[in-house]
């Protein structure tokens, strides 16, 4: 990593960590105030102190961390596969849309029809086609990622500099050269914005797939813990997913700073 890229990455990391600390403090305060205001039964609603005790300071905290951690690793694997697959598919389709308008006119109506169907209703069909393993969770999580990323990437590619594209064409460059030299670098901010937006969505898709399809990971563990009155485990699982989502969001932000410092130093 060059010094030019390291500086923005360090600044972005510091700002991200500060933002995360403030967010966690506000969540804890709001969480506690919400429970007190509604006077929810403490057997059902657990406070931040209860979750801390369950995971960190209680007599069986180590076993509880292992239990939640095992499920979280499966969920992160499922969400990561869906995030990568969804972003890759969105990038390929976005490039096709920009290069060939016919592809957009042909595919977009189908995409809108698929997007209008609730994912919960599609999950049984996806399970029948792709089974109940990683492939099914990748498809379900990838669908959540694909559509918002596609819209952002098409907009980013089409927002590239017309003057730069004309210069490439004046030197004999074709559509692919213009795409590679002008449009793709210009769309990098849109790509990383899509990745940040899609990361929490991929976790939601993975949880849904685990709940309805695979019977693994934190999605299924949260379902069973709620139905068996293990509310400490349920709330701890929710906290683990939330922290993981914030961490992935922050990691993508730091990676964005590094990449844009290398390929778009004037704007970032």
PADO-336090 format. One record per residue (C-alpha): residue in three letters; x, y, z; residue number from 1. Coordinates in nm, 4 decimals. Layout:
['ALA', [X, Y, Z], NUM],
...
***
This chain:
['UNK', [0.0000, 0.0000, 0.0000], 1],
['UNK', [0.1412, 0.3398, -0.1009], 2],
['UNK', [0.1721, 0.6362, 0.1330], 3],
['UNK', [-0.0846, 0.8242, -0.0760], 4],
['UNK', [-0.3379, 0.5488, -0.0154], 5],
['UNK', [-0.2429, 0.4944, 0.3484], 6],
['UNK', [-0.3249, 0.8495, 0.4565], 7],
['UNK', [-0.6899, 0.8519, 0.3420], 8],
['UNK', [-0.7357, 0.4990, 0.4732], 9],
['UNK', [-0.6068, 0.5971, 0.8184], 10],
['UNK', [-0.8286, 0.9043, 0.8275], 11],
['UNK', [-1.1281, 0.7040, 0.7129], 12],
['UNK', [-1.0571, 0.4350, 0.9721], 13],
['UNK', [-1.0352, 0.6914, 1.2535], 14],
['UNK', [-1.3580, 0.8624, 1.1457], 15],
['UNK', [-1.5302, 0.5272, 1.1110], 16],
['UNK', [-1.4246, 0.4068, 1.4546], 17],
['UNK', [-1.5454, 0.7316, 1.6116], 18],
['UNK', [-1.8763, 0.7037, 1.4278], 19],
['UNK', [-1.9158, 0.3416, 1.5375], 20],
['UNK', [-1.8469, 0.4298, 1.9009], 21],
['UNK', [-2.1078, 0.7064, 1.8922], 22],
['UNK', [-2.3580, 0.4801, 1.7180], 23],
['UNK', [-2.3116, 0.2032, 1.9739], 24],
['UNK', [-2.3530, 0.4495, 2.2616], 25],
['UNK', [-2.6736, 0.5894, 2.1125], 26],
['UNK', [-2.8082, 0.2394, 2.0465], 27],
['UNK', [-2.7411, 0.1328, 2.4054], 28],
['UNK', [-2.9028, 0.4465, 2.5466], 29],
['UNK', [-3.2054, 0.4195, 2.3191], 30],
['UNK', [-3.2374, 0.0473, 2.3864], 31],
['UNK', [-3.2392, 0.0969, 2.7638], 32],
['UNK', [-3.4780, 0.3938, 2.7478], 33],
['UNK', [-3.7163, 0.2011, 2.5212], 34],
['UNK', [-3.7385, -0.0933, 2.7593], 35],
['UNK', [-3.7963, 0.1313, 3.0586], 36],
['UNK', [-4.0560, 0.3460, 2.8830], 37],
['UNK', [-4.2636, 0.0479, 2.7727], 38],
['UNK', [-4.2025, -0.1473, 3.0944], 39],
['UNK', [-4.1459, -0.4708, 2.9028], 40],
['UNK', [-4.1266, -0.7935, 3.1006], 41],
['UNK', [-3.7564, -0.8476, 3.1829], 42],
['UNK', [-3.7970, -1.2195, 3.1209], 43],
['UNK', [-3.8561, -1.1390, 2.7547], 44],
['UNK', [-3.6752, -0.8103, 2.6933], 45],
['UNK', [-3.3076, -0.8086, 2.7794], 46],
['UNK', [-3.1069, -0.4940, 2.8424], 47],
['UNK', [-2.7506, -0.4220, 2.7225], 48],
['UNK', [-2.6302, -0.5185, 3.0710], 49],
['UNK', [-2.8073, -0.8552, 3.0409], 50],
['UNK', [-2.6437, -0.9240, 2.7050], 51],
['UNK', [-2.3026, -0.8226, 2.8423], 52],
['UNK', [-2.3503, -1.0585, 3.1336], 53],
['UNK', [-2.4586, -1.3405, 2.9031], 54],
['UNK', [-2.1618, -1.3035, 2.6695], 55],
['UNK', [-1.8818, -1.1579, 2.8793], 56],
['UNK', [-1.9126, -1.1701, 3.2580], 57],
['UNK', [-2.1513, -1.4535, 3.3442], 58],
['UNK', [-2.0351, -1.7929, 3.4751], 59],
['UNK', [-2.1006, -1.9601, 3.1385], 60],
['UNK', [-2.0021, -1.6659, 2.9208], 61],
['UNK', [-1.7353, -1.8643, 2.7366], 62],
['UNK', [-1.9802, -2.1324, 2.6294], 63],
['UNK', [-2.2309, -1.8663, 2.5283], 64],
['UNK', [-1.9722, -1.6857, 2.3143], 65],
['UNK', [-1.8833, -2.0114, 2.1426], 66],
['UNK', [-2.2494, -2.0810, 2.0738], 67],
['UNK', [-2.3212, -1.7389, 1.9261], 68],
['UNK', [-1.9844, -1.7239, 1.7504], 69],
['UNK', [-2.0370, -2.0557, 1.5727], 70],
['UNK', [-2.3679, -1.9378, 1.4342], 71],
['UNK', [-2.2276, -1.5989, 1.3407], 72],
['UNK', [-1.9450, -1.7548, 1.1404], 73],
['UNK', [-2.1953, -1.9507, 0.9320], 74],
['UNK', [-2.4093, -1.6406, 0.8789], 75],
['UNK', [-2.1096, -1.4285, 0.7783], 76],
['UNK', [-2.0024, -1.6957, 0.5311], 77],
['UNK', [-2.3511, -1.7044, 0.3809], 78],
['UNK', [-2.3809, -1.3257, 0.3702], 79],
['UNK', [-2.0321, -1.2841, 0.2253], 80],
['UNK', [-2.1053, -1.5247, -0.0586], 81],
['UNK', [-2.4302, -1.3438, -0.1329], 82],
['UNK', [-2.2652, -1.0010, -0.1194], 83],
['UNK', [-1.9872, -1.0968, -0.3596], 84],
['UNK', [-2.2233, -1.2791, -0.5968], 85],
['UNK', [-2.4800, -0.9980, -0.5933], 86],
['UNK', [-2.2258, -0.7234, -0.6546], 87],
['UNK', [-2.0512, -0.9214, -0.9295], 88],
['UNK', [-2.3792, -0.9941, -1.1063], 89],
['UNK', [-2.4897, -0.6312, -1.0723], 90],
['UNK', [-2.1579, -0.5094, -1.2176], 91],
['UNK', [-2.1820, -0.7416, -1.5188], 92],
['UNK', [-2.5443, -0.6518, -1.5891], 93],
['UNK', [-2.4765, -0.2786, -1.5423], 94],
['UNK', [-2.1947, -0.2900, -1.7977], 95],
['UNK', [-2.4239, -0.4761, -2.0388], 96],
['UNK', [-2.6986, -0.2163, -1.9881], 97],
['UNK', [-2.4644, 0.0732, -2.0611], 98],
['UNK', [-2.3034, -0.0883, -2.3663], 99],
['UNK', [-2.6214, -0.2334, -2.5143], 100],
['UNK', [-2.9459, -0.0445, -2.4640], 101],
['UNK', [-3.1342, -0.3420, -2.6077], 102],
['UNK', [-3.0193, -0.5521, -2.3139], 103],
['UNK', [-3.1628, -0.2984, -2.0707], 104],
['UNK', [-3.4947, -0.2773, -2.2521], 105],
['UNK', [-3.5182, -0.6569, -2.2601], 106],
['UNK', [-3.4020, -0.7391, -1.9090], 107],
['UNK', [-3.5282, -0.4523, -1.6945], 108],
['UNK', [-3.8992, -0.5466, -1.7114], 109],
['UNK', [-3.8112, -0.9012, -1.6025], 110],
['UNK', [-3.5962, -0.7645, -1.3208], 111],
['UNK', [-3.8787, -0.5410, -1.2006], 112],
['UNK', [-4.1225, -0.8339, -1.1975], 113],
['UNK', [-3.8778, -1.0472, -0.9975], 114],
['UNK', [-3.8080, -0.7586, -0.7588], 115],
['UNK', [-4.1787, -0.7046, -0.6934], 116],
['UNK', [-4.2225, -1.0605, -0.5617], 117],
['UNK', [-4.1615, -1.0783, -0.1835], 118],
['UNK', [-3.8442, -1.2683, -0.1071], 119],
['UNK', [-4.0250, -1.4743, 0.1571], 120],
['UNK', [-4.2580, -1.6027, -0.1142], 121],
['UNK', [-3.9659, -1.6820, -0.3458], 122],
['UNK', [-3.7611, -1.8684, -0.0868], 123],
['UNK', [-3.9459, -2.2049, -0.1113], 124],
['UNK', [-3.9040, -2.2022, -0.4905], 125],
['UNK', [-3.5355, -2.1101, -0.4628], 126],
['UNK', [-3.4902, -2.3907, -0.2102], 127],
['UNK', [-3.6503, -2.6435, -0.4448], 128],
['UNK', [-3.4212, -2.5380, -0.7291], 129],
['UNK', [-3.0908, -2.4819, -0.5475], 130],
['UNK', [-3.1239, -2.7063, -0.2442], 131],
['UNK', [-3.0677, -2.6191, 0.1209], 132],
['UNK', [-2.6941, -2.5527, 0.1290], 133],
['UNK', [-2.4655, -2.2579, 0.0614], 134],
['UNK', [-2.5861, -2.2164, -0.2968], 135],
['UNK', [-2.9412, -2.1422, -0.1830], 136],
['UNK', [-2.8297, -1.8850, 0.0738], 137],
['UNK', [-2.6014, -1.7256, -0.1858], 138],
['UNK', [-2.8914, -1.6872, -0.4277], 139],
['UNK', [-3.1299, -1.5481, -0.1650], 140],
['UNK', [-2.8758, -1.3086, -0.0186], 141],
['UNK', [-2.7515, -1.2141, -0.3645], 142],
['UNK', [-3.1021, -1.1151, -0.4751], 143],
['UNK', [-3.1221, -0.8687, -0.1867], 144],
['UNK', [-2.7896, -0.7178, -0.2970], 145],
['UNK', [-2.8378, -0.7264, -0.6739], 146],
['UNK', [-3.1175, -0.4794, -0.7462], 147],
['UNK', [-3.0087, -0.1706, -0.5494], 148],
['UNK', [-2.6502, -0.2276, -0.6608], 149],
['UNK', [-2.7603, -0.2498, -1.0250], 150],
['UNK', [-2.9383, 0.0856, -1.0117], 151],
['UNK', [-2.6403, 0.2581, -0.8458], 152],
['UNK', [-2.3865, 0.1089, -1.0850], 153],
['UNK', [-2.5805, 0.1978, -1.3993], 154],
['UNK', [-2.6090, 0.5551, -1.2735], 155],
['UNK', [-2.2372, 0.5626, -1.1876], 156],
['UNK', [-2.1286, 0.4309, -1.5269], 157],
['UNK', [-2.3476, 0.6790, -1.7105], 158],
['UNK', [-2.2226, 0.9687, -1.4992], 159],
['UNK', [-1.8695, 0.9459, -1.6363], 160],
['UNK', [-1.7068, 1.2426, -1.8077], 161],
['UNK', [-1.8312, 1.2855, -2.1643], 162],
['UNK', [-1.5138, 1.4800, -2.2530], 163],
['UNK', [-1.2907, 1.1952, -2.1331], 164],
['UNK', [-1.4954, 0.9431, -2.3316], 165],
['UNK', [-1.4688, 1.1607, -2.6433], 166],
['UNK', [-1.0905, 1.1811, -2.5974], 167],
['UNK', [-1.0599, 0.8015, -2.5811], 168],
['UNK', [-1.2726, 0.7637, -2.8940], 169],
['UNK', [-1.0679, 1.0331, -3.0725], 170],
['UNK', [-0.7573, 0.8194, -3.0193], 171],
['UNK', [-0.9315, 0.5161, -3.1690], 172],
['UNK', [-1.0653, 0.3532, -2.8565], 173],
['UNK', [-1.3783, 0.1424, -2.8884], 174],
['UNK', [-1.6694, 0.0968, -2.6472], 175],
['UNK', [-1.4808, -0.1541, -2.4322], 176],
['UNK', [-1.1779, 0.0749, -2.4056], 177],
['UNK', [-1.4011, 0.3658, -2.3078], 178],
['UNK', [-1.5703, 0.1482, -2.0506], 179],
['UNK', [-1.2408, 0.0321, -1.9024], 180],
['UNK', [-1.0545, 0.3639, -1.9110], 181],
['UNK', [-1.3315, 0.6112, -1.8300], 182],
['UNK', [-1.6588, 0.4624, -1.7101], 183],
['UNK', [-1.5345, 0.1992, -1.4656], 184],
['UNK', [-1.3021, 0.4352, -1.2719], 185],
['UNK', [-1.5812, 0.6940, -1.2598], 186],
['UNK', [-1.8224, 0.4327, -1.1227], 187],
['UNK', [-1.5971, 0.3219, -0.8363], 188],
['UNK', [-1.7648, 0.5552, -0.5814], 189],
['UNK', [-2.1040, 0.4174, -0.6857], 190],
['UNK', [-1.9707, 0.0626, -0.6534], 191],
['UNK', [-1.8490, 0.1138, -0.2987], 192],
['UNK', [-2.1659, 0.3007, -0.2056], 193],
['UNK', [-2.3593, -0.0005, -0.3328], 194],
['UNK', [-2.1381, -0.2348, -0.1322], 195],
['UNK', [-2.1941, -0.0349, 0.1881], 196],
['UNK', [-2.5693, -0.0312, 0.1342], 197],
['UNK', [-2.5783, -0.3972, 0.0371], 198],
['UNK', [-2.3692, -0.5347, 0.3250], 199],
['UNK', [-2.6474, -0.5142, 0.5889], 200],
['UNK', [-2.8946, -0.6362, 0.3278], 201],
['UNK', [-2.6834, -0.9425, 0.2550], 202],
['UNK', [-2.6890, -1.0291, 0.6256], 203],
['UNK', [-3.0677, -0.9978, 0.6284], 204],
['UNK', [-3.0899, -1.2214, 0.3238], 205],
['UNK', [-2.8608, -1.4783, 0.4841], 206],
['UNK', [-3.0660, -1.4783, 0.8051], 207],
['UNK', [-3.3836, -1.5249, 0.6037], 208],
['UNK', [-3.2322, -1.8126, 0.4091], 209],
['UNK', [-3.1101, -1.9807, 0.7268], 210],
['UNK', [-3.4502, -1.9381, 0.8851], 211],
['UNK', [-3.6554, -2.0688, 0.5919], 212],
['UNK', [-3.4154, -2.2927, 0.4002], 213],
['UNK', [-3.0955, -2.4243, 0.5549], 214],
['UNK', [-3.1656, -2.4561, 0.9273], 215],
['UNK', [-2.8139, -2.3328, 1.0056], 216],
['UNK', [-2.6436, -2.0193, 1.1320], 217],
['UNK', [-2.7769, -1.7421, 1.3504], 218],
['UNK', [-3.0958, -1.7123, 1.1473], 219],
['UNK', [-3.2128, -2.0563, 1.2535], 220],
['UNK', [-3.0639, -2.0185, 1.6032], 221],
['UNK', [-3.2652, -1.7017, 1.6599], 222],
['UNK', [-3.5819, -1.8784, 1.5496], 223],
['UNK', [-3.5288, -2.1717, 1.7819], 224],
['UNK', [-3.4141, -1.9611, 2.0776], 225],
['UNK', [-3.7254, -1.7480, 2.0522], 226],
['UNK', [-3.9572, -2.0478, 2.0357], 227],
['UNK', [-3.7813, -2.2208, 2.3288], 228],
['UNK', [-3.7788, -1.9106, 2.5533], 229],
['UNK', [-3.3996, -1.8698, 2.5404], 230],
['UNK', [-3.4285, -1.4929, 2.5256], 231],
['UNK', [-3.0755, -1.4244, 2.6464], 232],
['UNK', [-2.9422, -1.6147, 2.3484], 233],
['UNK', [-3.1876, -1.4422, 2.1142], 234],
['UNK', [-3.0877, -1.0915, 2.2190], 235],
['UNK', [-2.7195, -1.1812, 2.2162], 236],
['UNK', [-2.7580, -1.3104, 1.8600], 237],
['UNK', [-2.9253, -0.9874, 1.7526], 238],
['UNK', [-2.6408, -0.7867, 1.9054], 239],
['UNK', [-2.3822, -1.0085, 1.7327], 240],
['UNK', [-2.5456, -0.9596, 1.3924], 241],
['UNK', [-2.5692, -0.5840, 1.4485], 242],
['UNK', [-2.2028, -0.5543, 1.5447], 243],
['UNK', [-2.1003, -0.7694, 1.2488], 244],
['UNK', [-2.3016, -0.5490, 1.0136], 245],
['UNK', [-2.1361, -0.2342, 1.1502], 246],
['UNK', [-1.7913, -0.3941, 1.1232], 247],
['UNK', [-1.8422, -0.4976, 0.7601], 248],
['UNK', [-1.9745, -0.1517, 0.6769], 249],
['UNK', [-1.6647, 0.0048, 0.8317], 250],
['UNK', [-1.4304, -0.2366, 0.6532], 251],
['UNK', [-1.5831, -0.1518, 0.3161], 252],
['UNK', [-1.5440, 0.2174, 0.3971], 253],
['UNK', [-1.1720, 0.1776, 0.4668], 254],
['UNK', [-1.1249, -0.0286, 0.1487], 255],
['UNK', [-1.3082, 0.2427, -0.0440], 256],
['UNK', [-1.0696, 0.5072, 0.0867], 257],
['UNK', [-0.7682, 0.3011, -0.0222], 258],
['UNK', [-0.8995, 0.2258, -0.3706], 259],
['UNK', [-1.0268, 0.5763, -0.4434], 260],
['UNK', [-0.7013, 0.7295, -0.3205], 261],
['UNK', [-0.5292, 0.5173, -0.5842], 262],
['UNK', [-0.7707, 0.5578, -0.8759], 263],
['UNK', [-0.9497, 0.8860, -0.8026], 264],
['UNK', [-0.7077, 1.0960, -0.5929], 265],
['UNK', [-0.8418, 1.4315, -0.7049], 266],
['UNK', [-1.1945, 1.3740, -0.5759], 267],
['UNK', [-1.1158, 1.1748, -0.2589], 268],
***
